[in-house]
Amino acid sequence: MANTVTADEIREQFSQAMSAMYQQEVPQYAALLELVADVNLAVLENNPRLHEQLANAGELSRLNVERHGAIRVGTGEELAMLRRIFAIMGMYPVSYYDLSQAGVPVHATAFRPTDDAALARNPFRLFTSLLRIDLIENAALRENAAVILARRDIFTPRCRALVALHEQTGAFSESEGREFVREALETFRWHRHATVDAQTYQALHREHRLIADVVCFPGCHINHLTPRTLDIDRVQALMPEYGIEPKMLIEGPPRRDVPILLRQTSFKALDEPVLFADDSRGTHTARFGEIEQRGVALTPKGRALYDTLLAEAGTGSSNLYHQQHLGDIFKSFPDSELFLRRRELAWFRYRLTPAGEAHRHAFSPGADPQPLIERGWLVAQPITYEDFLPVSAAGIFQSNLGGEAQARSTGSASRAAFEDALGCAVLDEFALYQQAEDRSKRRCGLL
């Protein structure tokens, strides 16, 4: 097929189209993008070393195009179809998240690129939750929700046809790629017309606001998009000046010299007008704007230390107190790249300097990278965390669902059921980071 379009190009077109659509639907998101761009520019102007580090690591070019989104679906068939759609964009399911343990009746995965080149081109990712319909306690309501979900189709007929075509031929022409992006985007568009009457909506809403959001509308509307900032504390402080009301707490680890994992905040969810199937009017609250600051990915050892310290810190009553308390608790977590490497707490990507290329004969499998780094022959760059933190995700969801936890006794996690619905196993994020580090070591002769 002449002039075929790549998965990276389709993903880039789709993420740009989704951002443009969301800015139209949620004008405050456009203001949020402006704020984040202003803060990032100020950080880079005032920190030339960080600017150089990001440029050398290939992070600078992708900073302003980076987005993550979040969607929620109601059935296994919807989830499986999304897997097929995202595969065309070079996005694959990574990790399993059981948010029901935090009182949110969903489990999830994140569809994202997995190889170095695709991530460098465009790291767009979508956190995709599947409703745990079994957690609706009222049997009649649970059955009614299943019936409502079974009679909707959130994908256009042409989108389904294009997915089948790509699976048959293995490629799209440029025009087919553009049409695919347009058709796929319709699945994520906001519809103010609910598919249920007001009484059904209220019954599901009382069970859990998120259940009403998933069940009562004709599509899996995007409920937030997330630009990446280099200083989330500054964004949080400035949001009111841009007419944006922030959530109370920044989720995740504290501010550090070497950022780790993921910090997140958001503006409060909007009350949006809804027309119900019985022609009555009301409002629905679900969609909001989120901001993220990403740091280095942690090894299983580093993640275990993080989880322990986060549990010890608990949750504060104000952001100022919470961040100060977090900072005190996390003093036992090394805050230098050297010690993160030495203690094998984080993942790094290695590359040879020009001097290192001239001394390649001195590199051998299993050699300690540190002396080579000190000689200026080798550079170690933190590998950016591309995934999500269940506790932080639950905190964001709850803060935009009226603040209630509405905890449930869920029993064991249902990963097997989720993967069965998905149609494949989710990938292991730790294995992906290990492979990225190993690839870089192999290129340098260290493996």
N, C-alpha and C positions, 0 to 999 in steps of 0.2 A: 504493500500500500504506500503510495507516494505521499510525502509530507505528513508523516504521522506525528502525533503529539505525544510527549512523554508523560509519565505519571507525575513527575515533578512540575511540569508545566500546567497540568490539569489542577494539581493541588494549589499551585500559586494562583491560578485564575479563580478557583473556588473560594479560597480564603479572602481574596480581594473583593469578590462579589458579595460574600457574606458580610464582610465589614461594611461595605457601602449600604447594603440592605439594613443592617442593624442601626447604622447611624441615622437612616431615614425613620426607622420605627421608634428608636429611643434617642431623641436629640441630645439628652444628657451624655450619651456615650461619646458623641463628637466632642463635647466639652472635656470629657475625661481624656480623650486622645490628645487634645491640645495641651492639657496640663502635663501629661506624662512626657510629651515631646519637649516641653519647656524645661522640665526638671532634668531630663536626660542630657539635654544640651548644656545646662549649667554644670552638671556633674562632670561631663567630659572636658569642658573649658577649664574647670578648676582642678582637674586631676589628670595632668598629661600622662602620668605613668599608667593609670587605668586605661586611658585612651589607647596607649601603645600596646598594652596587654591584650585588650579586646581585639585590636586590629590584627595582631600577630596570631591570635587564636581563631581568627575568622568569625568572631562573634559580633564585630561592629557592623558588618554589612547586613546581618540579619536582625539587628536589634529593632528597627522600626517596622519590619514586616511581621514580627513575631506576634502570634495570637494563640490563645487557646479558647475554645468554646465549650459549652456544656449543653447537653440535650438529655431528654428523658423519654423512654418509650414504654409501651404498655404490654407488648407481647413478644414471645420468642421469635415469631416470624418477622416482626419489624426489626428486631435486633439482627437476625441473620441477613436480612436484605441490606441493612446498613453496612454489615461486614463486606458484602459484595461490592457495594458502592464505593466504600473507602479503599478497598483493594485497588480499584482503578486509579485512585489518587496516590497510590504508594503508601497507604496508611494501614497499619496492622495492630491488632489488639494486644496491648502490653499491660500486664498485671491484673489482678483481681482485687476489687475493693468491696468489702461487706459493710456498707454504711448502716445497715439495720442494727448493728451493735451499738451505734451511737444514737439510735432512736429515729433514724430516717429510713423509711421502708423501701429501700432500693439496694441492689448491688450493681457493680459497674466495672467497666474497663476503660482504658484510654486508647483510642485509635491514633497512631502517630507513625511518622517515618522511623526507620530503625537503623539505616546505614549512615556512615559519616557524611558522604556526599549529599544525600537527600536532606539530612538535618541541616547541613551548611547552606543548602539552597533555600529551603523553606521548612521550618520545623512545626508547621501548623498541626495542632492536635485537638481532638474532640473527646472530652470526658463524657462517656455515654452510659447512662443509668437505665437499668431495667426494673420496672415496678415489681416488688414482691407482693403480688396480689394475694398470696396466702396469708399475709399479715393483716388483711382486713378482717377484723374479728367478727363483725356481723355477717352471718352466712348469707342472708338475703341480699345484703349490699354487695358482698363479694361476688355473688352470682350475677347480679345486675351489672357490675363493672365489667365482668368478663364478656357479657353479651354486648355491651356498648363497644368495647374494644374490638370484638370479633367482626362487627359490621362496618368498620372504617378501613380505608386504605390510604395510608399517608404518602404513598408514592404515585406520581402520575403514570398513566399507561405508557407514555413515551419514555419516561425514565426507566421503567422496567424493560422495555424493548431495547433500549440502548445498552443496558447492563448485559442483557442476553447476547447482543451483538458483539460486545467487547469480549465476553467470555468465549464466544465462538471464534472470533478472528484474532484476538490478542492485541488489538490496537484500534485507535481512533484516528481518522483524518482530523485535520485542524477544525473543519466545520463541525464534524461530529463531536469533537471535544468541547467546542463552545456550546453546542446544543445540550450536551450532557450536563455541563455546569448550570445552564439555565433551568433545565428540568429538575436536577437534583436540588437546586436551591429552593424550589417550591415546597419541598418537604419541611423546610425549617422556617418558613414564613409565618408571621403572627396572623391569626385569624380572630377577630373580635366576636365572631358568631360562634357560640358554643353549640355542641351537638346534643345537649341535654336540657331539660327544663330546669328552672331555678331550684325547685325542691330537690331534685336529684343532685344538682351541684352542691347545695348546702349540706346534704347528707354525707356526701363524699368529703366535703371540706371539713366537716366536724370530725370525721375519722382521721384525716391528716390533710393539710393544705396541699402537700405535694401530690397526694392521690388525686385530688380534684384537678390539679394542673395536668397530670398525665392523661386522665380518662376523658375529660369533658370537652376536648377540642379536636379539630379535624387533622392536626399535624403535630409533629414533635418540635414546636417552635423553639428556636435558640433562646435559652434563658439568660445567658450572658456570654460576652466576649471579653477577652482579657489582654490588654497590652502589657508589655514588660518594661519595668522601670529599673533604674540603677540606684534609686533612693526612695524606698517605699515610705519611710518615715516622713520625708519631705512632702511626698504626695498626700499622705494622710493629713498632714498639718495644713496644706494649701487647699484641700477640697472645698471647704466652706467659701473661700474667696472666689471660687469658680462656680458658686451656686450649687454645690453638690454636698449632700449630707452623707458623711462616712459612717460605716458601721463602727461599733465602739472599739473593738480590739483588732490589732493586726495578728493574724494567725501564723503559727509556725515558730521557727527559732528566733532568738534575739538578733539585734544588729551586731555585726562582727566585722573585723578587718578582712577575714576571708569568709565571705558568705557561704552558707551550706544549704543544701536542699531547696526549700521553697518557702517564701513568705507571701502572704496574701491578705488583701483587704478588699472592700467593695463599697459602692454607694447603695443606699437602701432601695429595696425593690419598689417599683412603681405601682400605684393603683390605676388600673387601666379599665376603661368602660367595656362592658360585655353585653351582648344581646343574646338572651337565652332562647331555646327552641320554642318556648311558649310565648315569645314576644315580650317577656318582661325584661327589665334592664337591671344591671348590677355592675359590680366591679370585680376584677381579679388581680391578685398580687403575686407575681412570680418573677418578673424579669428585672435584672439589675446589671450594674457595671462593676467588673472586678479588675483588680490590678495585681500583678505578681512581680516579685523580685527573685530571680533564680541564682543559686550558687552551685557549688561543686557537689557532684553525686557521691554519696557515702557507700562504703563497702558494707557487707552484713555486720561486721564488727562495729563500724561507725554508726550504723543505723540502730543497732542494739543500744549503744551508749546514748544516742539521741532520744530514743523512745523512753529510756529509763529516766533521763533528766527532765523530759517534758512531763512525764507522769508525776514526778516529784514537784515540779513547779506549779501544777494546777492552773487555774484560771483566775485572773485578777478582776477587780471591780471597775478599774479604769485602765486605759491604755498606758498612761504614764507609769502607774504602779506596776502593771503587768510586765511591761518591758524592762523596768528596773529589776524586778524580781527574777525574771527570766535571765537577765544578764548575770545576776549573782549566782544563780543555779548553774549556768553554763560555763562558769569560770574553769570548771574541771574538763571542759572540752577544748582541746588544743586549738589555738587560733593563729596558726602559721602554716604555710604550705609545707615547710620542712617537717614539722612534727606530724602533720596529717599524713605525709608520705611515710615517715619513719615508723609510725604506729599503725600503718596500714588501715587508716580510717576513711580514706577517700580515694577516688579513682583519678588517675592522671593520664594524659596523652603525651607521649615523648616524641621529640623530633631533634635531628642533628642540626647544629649550627654549621656555618661554612668551615670553621676550624674543626668541628667534629667530623665533617665529611673527609677532611684531609687526614684524620687520624682513625678512620673507620677500622683499620687493622687492629686497633687497641680494644675494640668492643668485642665481647664474647658473651654467649648465652649464660644467663644467670648472674652476670656482673652487677654489682651494686651501682645504681644510677647516680648516687649522690656525689662521689668523687668526680665523675664525668661532668656533672652539673657545675661543680665548684671550679673545674678547669675551663668552663665556658664551651665545652664540646657538646653539651646536651641541654635541652630546655624541657622542663616539665610544665605542662599547662593543665589546669583543672578541667575535668570533663563536666560540662554543664548538666545539671539534673533536669531530665526531660519529662519526669513523671509527676505523681501527685501524692499527697499525704492524707490518709483517710480522716484523721482527726481534724485537720484543717478544712477539708472539704465539707465535713459534717458541720463544722462551726460556721462556714460561709452559708450553707444551706439553711441552718437553723436561724441565723441572724436575719435572713430574708424570708422566713416563714413565720414571722411573729415572735420569734425567740423561744418557742416552746420545743422541748426535747421530745416529748411524747414517746418515751422509751417503750420498747416492746421486749418481751422475752422471746427470742427468736430461735433458741436451740442452736444447733451447729450451723456453721456457714454453708451455703448452698453453692459452692464453687462448681461442683460436678453438674448441677442442674443448669447453672449459668452457661457453662461451656457447651453443654448439650444444646441449649437454645441457640447459642452463638454459631455452632457448627464447626468449632475447632477449639483447641486448647489456647489459652492466652500465653503470651511469651513472658519469660522471666526477666524483669528489668535488671536484676543483678548480673545475670548471664550476659545481657547486652553490653553493660558497662565493662565487664571483665573482657569481653571480646574486643571492645574498642581499645582498651589499654593494651591488650596482648598484640593487636594488629600494629599498634605504634611501636611497641618494643621489638617486634619482629622486623619492622622496617629499619630499625636502628641497629639490628644485630644483637639485641639483648635477649632474644628468645630463639 
